[in-house]
Amino acid sequence: MNEYVRESLPQLTWAPIVVASALTGQRTANVFKEVNDAVEQHRRRVSTAVLNEVLYEAVSWHKPPATKAGRQGKIYYCTQVAVRPPTIAMFVNDPSLFRENYRRYMEGQFRKALGFAGTPIRVVWRGKSRAPIL
């Protein structure tokens, strides 16, 4: 059953699966336990220092991409800007340099290191604002 659900909904790999019986009421207590855990994770705040440690570790394993023209994606730092759902802002040189696969990689690294089981994570990529010429 778990494999079928995981294959049918690959975008929800972060969500726990609870098998319960509405007919007999078997394992329904597990549903409430998982809901309470998810709500706790949904409201959780992580310090910038911890997020940047995870970021440093993730970038040391998998460097940001570069374009064919040689432009290198650079990540300066990240911070949690909101809860409900947890939202992490990544400050980078140019958000367009980071493709979807690297964005998923970073989200997965945050989830693996920090938990956030049962709740989605939003990662917002913000470019560094350039100083005006005059």
N, C-alpha and C positions, 0 to 999 in steps of 0.2 A: 504494500500500500504506500509506504513512504517513498519508494523509488518511483512509483507511478506519479505521485504528486510532484516530486522534484523534477521529473522529466516534463510534466505538463506545464509547470510554472517555473521555468529557470530564472526568471527575473526576481523571484521571491526566495532566493536561497538563504537569506538572512532570517526568514520567518520560521519559528519552530513548528513542527507538525505534532499534533496531539490526536490520537485515535481514541474516540469515545463512542459510547452507545447511547443514543437518545431513547431507545426502546427500553433498555434495562437500567440505564443510569450508570453503567460501569465506566470508570475512569473519568467521570465528569469533574471530579475534584481537581484533576490534573489541568483541566482547561482553565479554571480560576487561578491556579498557581502560575501558569504560563502568562495569563493576562496581567496579573500583578507584577510579575518580573518584567514584562514588556513595558508596562507603564513606568516602572522605576527607571529602566534604561532610557525611555523616551524623555524623561525629565532630567537626565544626568548632565552635569557640566564638567568638562575636563579643562585643566589649566593649559595655558599656552605653552608652558615649559614642557609638559608631558607630550602635547601634540607635536612640538618641534623635535623632541627626541625620536618619536615614531617616524616623523618626516625624514630626519637625518638617516635613520636606519634604512628606510625604504629607498631613499635616493642612492644610498651607498650600494645597495643590491642591484638597482635598476636605474641607470642614469636617465635623465630627461631626454626626449628625442631631439634630433637636429634635422633641419631641412636639407634638401639637396644643395641649396645655395650656401649652406654652412651656418645658418642661423641656429643657435643653440637655445633650447628652452631652459630658463633658469627659474628656480623656485627660491624665493627669498625667505619666507616664513609662512606659518599658518596660525590661525586662531579660531576658537569657537565663537561664532557671532550670535547664535540663537539656540534655544532648546525647543522641543515640541514641534517638529522633529529636530534632532541635533543637526546643526548646520555649521560646517567648517569652511572658512574663507581661506583660499590659497592665494597668496600674493606672488605673482610671477611677472616676468618681463613682457610676455605677449601670450595671452590665453589661446590664440589661434595656433600656436606651435604645439599644443598638447592635444593629441588625437584622443578619440574615445577609448581606445584600448589602454592608454596610459592613465586616463581618468578613472577607469574601472580598477586598474591596478592599485592606484592610490587609495581609492575607497575600500578596496579589499584589505589593504595593509592597515588602515585605520580600524576597520572592523575586527581584524584578526588580533591586533595588539590591544585594543580598548574594549572589545566586547560589543556593546550595543545590540545584543541579541533581541530579536523580536520587534525592532523598530528600523525604519529606513534612515539612512544618513544622506543629507544633502551636502554636496561639495561644490562651492561656488569658486570659480576661477576668476580672479581680478587682476587686471593688468596694472602695471605701475604707470601712474600718470606722468606724462612728460612735462617738463617746465616750458612755459611759453618762450618763443624765440626773442620777442621784444617786449 
